Amino acid sequence: MLDALYMQIAKEQYMTRQEMSTFLYKKYNTEVSVTCITRALQACQITWKTMRHVALQQLPQLRHFYQYLLKIAGVKATYCVFVDEFGINLFDALRTKG
């Protein structure tokens, strides 16, 4: 049951816990409380941020788009470094030593 829920979260990353409960009821005909879903997600360390991140990693159009950009630029993927908005620290950018 949890595996089906994880797969559904990967497909629809913006599901609410009530929608997850409804999904499980439709698929398995079993009432699951929102509290149980919250506990199960916490046990697996799944948060809203990780749900969106995993879903974007599995989006094939996004992967093909990045590969297309690399091909046009003539850059090998092994030479690329991808930085998100949390990857830059202002204090590191202004270092004077080290």
SERO-4910 file (N, C-alpha, C, O; in steps of 0.05 Angstrom, whole numbers):
BEGIN
 pado doro    nc1    nc2    nc3   cac1   cac2   cac3    cc1    cc2    cc3    oc1    oc2    oc3
  Met    A     16    -24      0      0      0      0     18     25      0     12     45    -14
  Leu    A     39     24     16     57     48     17     71     52    -10     76     74    -19
  Asp    A     79     30    -23     92     32    -49     74     46    -69     83     63    -85
  Ala    A     49     39    -70     30     51    -88     27     81    -82     25     98   -100
  Leu    A     27     87    -56     25    116    -48     50    131    -57     48    153    -67
  Tyr    A     74    119    -54     98    133    -62     99    137    -92    108    158   -102
  Met    A     90    117   -107     89    121   -136     69    143   -144     74    158   -163
  Gln    A     47    144   -130     27    165   -136     38    193   -129     33    212   -143
  Ile    A     53    194   -107     66    220   -100     86    228   -121     88    252   -126
  Ala    A    100    209   -132    120    216   -152    106    227   -177    117    244   -191
  Lys    A     82    217   -183     67    227   -206     54    254   -201     55    272   -217
  Glu    A     41    256   -177     27    280   -170     40    292   -144     31    285   -122
  Gln    A     60    309   -148     75    318   -125     60    337   -107     69    342    -84
  Tyr    A     38    349   -116     23    368   -100     -2    357    -87    -20    372    -81
  Met    A     -2    331    -82    -25    319    -69    -26    327    -40     -6    329    -26
  Thr    A    -50    332    -31    -54    337     -2    -57    310     12    -61    290     -1
  Arg    A    -56    310     38    -58    285     52    -87    274     50    -91    250     51
  Gln    A   -106    292     47   -134    283     43   -136    269     16   -150    249     14
  Glu    A   -123    280     -4   -124    267    -31   -109    240    -30   -117    221    -44
  Met    A    -88    238    -14    -74    213    -11    -93    192      2    -93    169     -6
  Ser    A   -108    201     22   -127    183     35   -148    174     16   -156    150     16
  Thr    A   -158    192      0   -178    185    -20   -167    166    -41   -181    147    -49
  Phe    A   -142    170    -49   -130    152    -69   -128    124    -58   -134    105    -72
  Leu    A   -119    121    -33   -117     95    -20   -144     82    -17   -146     57    -20
  Tyr    A   -164     97    -11   -191     86     -9   -201     75    -35   -213     54    -37
  Lys    A   -197     91    -57   -205     82    -83   -190     57    -93   -202     40   -105
  Lys    A   -164     57    -87   -148     35    -97   -151      9    -81   -152    -13    -92
  Tyr    A   -152     12    -54   -152    -12    -37   -178    -15    -21   -181    -35     -6
  Asn    A   -196      3    -24   -222      2     -9   -218      1     21   -231    -14     35
  Thr    A   -198     16     30   -191     17     59   -190     46     68   -176     62     55
  Glu    A   -203     52     90   -202     79    101   -175     83    115   -169     67    133
  Val    A   -161    103    108   -135    109    121   -138    138    130   -144    156    114
  Ser    A   -132    143    155   -135    170    166   -111    187    156    -90    177    149
  Val    A   -115    213    157    -95    232    150    -71    230    169    -48    234    161
  Thr    A    -77    224    194    -56    222    214    -38    198    208    -14    200    210
  Cys    A    -50    176    199    -33    152    192    -16    159    168      7    150    166
  Ile    A    -26    173    149    -10    181    125     13    199    133     35    196    124
  Thr    A      7    218    151     28    236    161     50    221    175     73    226    170
  Arg    A     42    202    192     63    185    206     79    168    187    103    166    190
  Ala    A     66    157    167     80    141    147    100    157    131    122    148    126
  Leu    A     92    181    123    110    199    108    133    209    125    156    211    116
  Gln    A    128    214    151    149    223    169    169    200    174    193    205    176
  Ala    A    159    176    176    177    153    181    196    149    157    219    140    161
  Cys    A    187    156    133    204    153    110    218    179    103    232    181     82
  Gln    A    216    199    120    228    225    116    220    238     90    236    249     75
  Ile    A    194    237     84    183    249     60    170    275     68    151    275     84
  Thr    A    179    298     57    167    324     62    157    336     36    161    324     15
  Trp    A    145    359     38    135    372     13    158    378     -5    156    375    -30
  Lys    A    181    386      6    204    393    -11    215    368    -25    221    369    -48
  Thr    A    218    346    -10    228    322    -23    209    311    -43    218    299    -63
  Met    A    183    313    -38    163    303    -57    166    317    -84    166    305   -105
  Arg    A    168    344    -83    171    359   -108    197    353   -122    199    351   -146
  His    A    219    350   -106    245    345   -117    247    318   -132    257    316   -154
  Val    A    236    298   -119    236    271   -131    219    271   -156    226    259   -176
  Ala    A    196    284   -155    179    285   -179    192    299   -202    189    290   -225
  Leu    A    206    321   -197    220    335   -218    243    319   -230    248    320   -254
  Gln    A    256    303   -213    278    286   -223    267    264   -242    281    256   -260
  Gln    A    243    256   -238    232    234   -254    216    245   -278    205    229   -293
  Leu    A    216    271   -282    203    282   -305    220    279   -330    240    293   -332
  Pro    A    212    262   -349    230    257   -372    233    281   -390    255    284   -402
  Gln    A    213    298   -393    215    322   -410    237    340   -400    252    352   -415
  Leu    A    239    343   -373    259    360   -362    287    349   -367    306    364   -372
  Arg    A    290    323   -364    316    311   -370    324    314   -399    347    321   -405
  His    A    306    310   -417    312    313   -446    319    343   -452    336    348   -469
  Phe    A    305    361   -439    311    389   -443    339    396   -435    353    410   -450
  Tyr    A    348    386   -412    376    391   -403    396    378   -422    416    390   -429
  Gln    A    390    354   -431    408    341   -450    409    356   -476    431    358   -489
  Tyr    A    387    367   -485    385    382   -510    402    408   -507    417    415   -525
  Leu    A    400    421   -484    416    445   -480    446    439   -480    462    454   -491
  Leu    A    453    417   -467    482    410   -466    492    403   -494    515    409   -501
  Lys    A    475    390   -510    483    382   -537    487    407   -554    507    409   -570
  Ile    A    469    427   -552    472    451   -567    497    467   -559    511    477   -576
  Ala    A    502    468   -534    525    483   -524    552    468   -529    573    480   -528
  Gly    A    550    442   -535    575    427   -540    590    421   -515    615    418   -515
  Val    A    576    419   -493    588    414   -467    582    385   -458    560    376   -461
  Lys    A    602    372   -448    598    345   -437    585    347   -410    590    365   -394
  Ala    A    567    329   -404    553    329   -379    571    326   -355    564    334   -332
  Thr    A    594    313   -359    612    309   -336    626    335   -327    637    336   -305
  Tyr    A    625    355   -343    637    381   -336    617    401   -324    624    423   -318
  Cys    A    592    393   -321    571    411   -311    568    408   -281    570    387   -270
  Val    A    562    431   -269    555    432   -241    529    447   -239    527    470   -248
  Phe    A    508    434   -228    482    446   -225    479    457   -197    483    442   -178
  Val    A    472    482   -195    469    495   -169    440    505   -166    431    519   -184
  Asp    A    427    498   -145    401    508   -140    402    533   -123    424    542   -117
  Glu    A    380    544   -115    380    569   -100    392    566    -72    399    586    -60
  Phe    A    394    542    -62    406    538    -36    436    531    -38    449    527    -18
  Gly    A    446    529    -62    474    520    -66    494    542    -64    518    537    -63
  Ile    A    486    567    -62    505    590    -61    502    604    -34    480    611    -26
  Asn    A    524    608    -21    525    622      4    539    648     -1    561    648    -12
  Leu    A    527    670      6    539    696      1    566    699     14    584    712      3
  Phe    A    569    688     38    594    690     52    616    675     38    639    683     39
  Asp    A    610    653     25    630    638     10    639    653    -15    662    651    -23
  Ala    A    621    668    -26    627    683    -50    646    706    -44    661    716    -62
  Leu    A    646    716    -20    662    739    -13    687    731      4    698    748     18
  Arg    A    697    707      1    720    698     16    745    713      7    748    721    -16
  Thr    A    762    718     26    788    730     20    811    710     22    833    714     11
  Lys    A    806    688     37    827    667     40    813    640     37    789    637     40
  Gly    A    830    620     30    821    592     30    805    583      8    797    559      8
***
